[in-house]
C-alpha cells in the first residue's frame, strides 16, 4: 500500500500565465476552475498576505472538482511580524477566517518562516503545541477569535477530520537535531524546499506526510526543471510515498524517522515567474506515475 501524491502549484493568479497556461480569453474568475482541472492541488497564497473571507473560501471550494485538495499558507502576521510572540489570538483568527469552508478539500497548512527568524526551542515548541491536529481542536481554537473578526468568521467545522501542518525554515540555526525531534513530537512536517541553493534544503521526514516546495533549482522562482531534475524528484517522491527515506537524503538528524508503510506527499511548484510551474507540475505527475508528458 502506498500513500497518495498531490502535485500542483503555489497560487494561480499570475498575469504572465494568461494566454499561455490559461487559454486566451479565459475570464480571470475562471482561472482557478481551469487550473483545478489540470492539477489535483493548489497552495492558497493570498492567506499568507492577509486573512481571506469565508465567501472566498466557499467560492474556491465550489470552483474545484471532487477530490481536489487545497494547502493553506498560514498568515505571515504570526511568522514574520509577531515572530511567534503572543500568537494565540491571531492563530484563532486564521482558523475562524473561513478555512472550514474548504470542508474535505482542506489539506495541510504551510507555515513559512523568514530568514531572520532563528530556532528558539521554547518559543517554537509553544507554537507547535498550539497547532490543531484535527478540525474539532481547530474549532475550539477558532472560537477564541479576536473582536475585530466579528461578522467575518465561519465556524462550521463539519465532521471531525485530521489537520496537517508543515513548516518551511530559512535560517541555519534550524540545522539542529533538537528541531527535528520537536517536529516529530508534534507530527509536523519539515518542508523540503528547493531554493536554488539560497536557503537550507533538508529532507528529514518528521511527520506522517511529506511536504515539498520547488522554487527553482537554478534561479529562484524563475528557472524550470529539466528532465533529469524531474526524474530525480519523482524518484524521491516515490520513496516517501512508499514510507521510505531516499538513501541519499540530505538530513539534519542521524535518527531515522518512524517506520511507516506509506506517507502522503504534497508537492508544489513555486517557479512561477516564467510560467514553468504548471507545466513542471504536470511533468512531475507523469514521471511519478511512470508515463511520458509533453509540455503543452
C-alpha positions in Angstrom: 0.0 0.0 0.0 1.3 3.4 -1.0 0.4 6.9 0.2 -1.3 9.5 -2.0 0.7 12.0 -4.0 -0.6 15.5 -4.7 1.5 17.6 -7.1 0.4 21.1 -8.0 1.2 24.8 -8.0 1.6 27.6 -5.5 -1.1 30.2 -6.3 -3.0 30.5 -9.5 -3.4 34.3 -10.2 -0.4 35.3 -12.4 -0.6 37.7 -15.3 2.1 36.0 -17.4 0.2 32.8 -17.3 -2.8 34.3 -19.2 -2.8 33.3 -22.8 0.0 30.8 -22.1 -1.1 28.2 -19.5 -4.6 29.8 -19.4 -6.4 29.8 -22.7 -6.7 33.2 -24.5 -9.8 35.0 -23.4 -10.4 32.9 -20.3 -12.1 35.1 -17.7 -10.0 35.8 -14.6 -12.6 34.5 -12.3 -12.5 31.1 -14.0 -8.7 30.6 -13.7 -9.0 28.5 -10.6 -11.7 26.4 -12.2 -9.3 25.8 -15.2 -6.2 25.1 -13.1 -8.0 22.7 -10.8 -8.9 20.6 -13.8 -5.3 20.4 -14.9 -3.8 19.7 -11.5 -5.0 17.9 -8.3 -3.9 20.5 -5.7 -3.0 24.2 -5.3 -1.5 26.2 -2.4 -3.6 29.2 -1.4 -1.1 32.2 -1.3 -3.4 35.0 -0.5 -3.9 33.7 3.0 -0.3 34.4 3.7 -0.6 38.2 3.0 -4.0 38.8 4.6 -6.9 37.0 6.2 -9.3 35.9 3.5 -13.1 36.0 3.6 -15.3 33.0 4.3 -17.1 33.8 1.0 -13.8 33.4 -0.9 -13.0 30.0 0.6 -16.6 28.9 -0.2 -16.2 30.1 -3.8 -12.9 28.3 -4.2 -14.5 25.1 -2.9 -17.3 25.4 -5.4 -14.9 26.1 -8.3 -12.9 22.9 -7.8 -13.8 19.3 -8.6 -14.4 16.4 -6.1 -11.1 15.1 -4.7 -9.3 18.4 -5.2 -7.0 19.5 -2.3 -6.0 23.0 -1.1 -3.0 23.7 1.0 -3.4 26.9 3.0 -0.4 29.2 3.6 -0.5 30.4 7.2 -0.7 34.2 7.7 2.6 36.0 7.9 1.4 38.1 10.8 2.3 35.2 13.1 5.5 34.1 11.5 7.1 37.3 10.1 5.7 40.2 12.2 5.0 38.6 15.6 7.8 36.1 15.1 5.7 33.6 17.2 5.2 36.0 20.1 1.6 36.3 21.5 0.1 34.4 18.7 -2.9 32.7 20.4 -5.4 35.3 19.2 -4.0 35.7 15.7 -4.0 31.9 15.2 -7.6 31.8 16.3 -8.3 34.5 13.7 -6.7 32.4 10.9 -8.8 29.3 11.8 -12.0 31.4 12.1 -11.5 33.3 8.9 -13.1 30.8 6.6 -10.8 27.8 6.1 -13.6 25.4 7.3 -15.5 26.4 4.1 -13.0 24.2 2.2 -14.5 21.2 4.0 -13.0 17.9 2.9 -10.7 19.8 0.4 -8.7 21.3 3.2 -5.2 19.9 3.1 -2.1 20.9 5.0 -1.3 24.3 6.5 2.1 25.7 5.4 3.9 28.0 7.9 6.8 29.7 6.2 9.4 31.5 8.3 11.6 34.3 7.1 15.4 34.2 7.1 15.7 36.4 10.1 13.7 34.0 12.4 16.1 31.8 14.3 15.4 28.5 16.1 14.4 29.2 19.7 13.3 25.9 21.1 10.9 27.0 23.8 9.1 29.6 21.5 8.9 27.1 18.6 7.6 24.3 20.8 4.9 26.6 22.1 3.9 27.4 18.5 3.8 23.7 17.6 1.7 22.9 20.7 -1.0 25.3 19.5 -1.4 23.8 16.1 -4.7 21.8 16.0 -4.3 18.2 14.9 -8.0 17.9 13.9 -10.9 20.1 13.0 -12.5 19.7 16.4 -9.4 21.2 18.0 -9.3 23.8 15.3 -12.9 24.9 16.0 -12.1 25.1 19.7 -9.2 27.4 18.9 -11.2 29.4 16.3 -13.9 30.2 18.9 -11.3 32.4 20.6 -11.1 34.8 17.7 -10.4 38.4 18.4 -13.2 41.1 18.4 -12.1 42.7 15.2 -13.2 39.5 13.4 -16.8 39.7 14.5 -19.1 39.3 11.5 -16.2 37.9 9.3 -15.9 34.3 10.6 -17.0 30.9 9.6 -17.3 28.4 12.5 -19.0 25.3 10.9 -16.1 22.8 11.1 -18.2 19.9 9.9 -17.3 16.3 10.8 -14.1 15.7 12.6 -11.2 15.4 10.2 -7.4 15.3 10.7 -5.4 18.5 10.1 -1.8 18.7 9.0 0.9 21.3 9.4 4.3 21.9 7.7 7.0 24.5 8.4 9.4 26.0 6.0 12.6 27.4 7.5 15.3 29.7 6.1 17.8 30.2 8.9 20.8 27.9 9.5 20.1 27.7 13.3 17.3 25.2 12.4 20.0 22.8 11.4 19.8 21.2 14.8 18.7 17.7 15.7 16.6 19.2 18.5 14.4 20.9 15.9 13.8 17.6 14.2 12.9 15.9 17.4 10.4 18.7 18.1 8.7 18.4 14.7 8.4 14.6 15.2 6.9 15.0 18.6 4.1 17.1 17.2 3.8 15.3 13.8 4.6 18.5 11.9 6.4 18.2 8.5 9.6 19.9 7.7 9.2 21.4 4.2 11.7 20.1 1.7 12.4 23.4 -0.1 14.5 23.6 -3.2 15.6 27.3 -3.4 18.4 27.3 -5.9 20.9 27.0 -3.0 19.8 30.2 -1.3 18.3 28.5 1.9 18.7 25.1 3.5 17.4 22.1 1.7 16.7 19.5 4.3 14.9 16.2 3.8 14.3 14.9 7.3 11.0 13.1 7.5 9.2 14.3 10.6 5.5 13.5 10.1 3.1 11.1 8.6 3.3 13.0 5.4 5.9 14.9 3.3 5.6 18.5 2.0 7.8 19.7 -0.9 8.2 23.1 -2.4 10.1 23.5 -5.6 11.1 27.2 -6.1 13.6 26.6 -8.9 16.8 24.7 -8.9 19.0 27.2 -10.8 17.2 30.6 -10.4 14.9 31.3 -7.5 11.2 31.5 -8.6 12.2 31.5 -12.3 14.1 28.5 -13.6 12.3 25.5 -14.9 13.2 21.9 -14.0 14.9 19.8 -16.7 14.2 16.2 -17.4 17.0 14.9 -15.2 15.7 17.0 -12.2 12.1 15.9 -12.8 13.2 12.3 -12.8 15.2 12.8 -9.6 12.3 14.4 -7.7 10.0 11.7 -9.0 12.3 9.0 -7.5 12.3 10.8 -4.2 8.6 11.2 -4.1 8.1 7.6 -4.8 10.3 6.7 -1.9 8.5 9.0 0.5 5.1 7.7 -0.8 6.2 4.2 0.0 7.2 5.1 3.6 10.9 5.2 2.9 13.5 7.9 3.0 15.8 8.4 -0.1 19.1 6.7 0.5 21.0 10.0 -0.2 18.6 12.1 1.8 20.1 15.4 3.0 19.2 15.3 6.7 19.8 17.3 9.9 19.4 14.4 12.3 21.0 11.0 12.1 18.0 9.5 13.9 15.8 7.6 11.4 12.1 8.6 11.0 9.4 6.4 12.5 8.7 3.4 10.3 5.6 3.6 8.1 4.4 1.6 5.1 3.2 4.7 3.3 3.1 8.5 3.5 1.1 11.1 1.6 3.2 13.5 -0.3 2.3 17.1 -1.2 4.5 18.9 -3.7 4.1 22.5 -5.0 6.0 24.3 -7.8 6.7 28.0 -7.0 8.8 28.8 -10.1 6.0 30.9 -11.5 7.7 33.9 -13.0 8.3 32.4 -16.4 5.3 30.1 -16.5 7.2 27.0 -15.7 5.2 25.9 -12.6 2.1 24.4 -14.1 4.0 22.5 -16.8 6.6 21.3 -14.4 3.9 20.0 -12.1 2.3 18.1 -15.0 5.6 16.6 -16.0 6.4 15.5 -12.4 3.0 13.9 -12.1 3.7 11.9 -15.2 7.2 11.0 -14.0 5.9 9.8 -10.6 3.3 7.7 -12.4 5.9 6.3 -14.9 4.5 7.9 -18.1 5.7 10.5 -20.5 4.4 14.0 -20.6 4.7 16.8 -23.2 4.8 20.4 -22.3 1.6 22.0 -23.6 
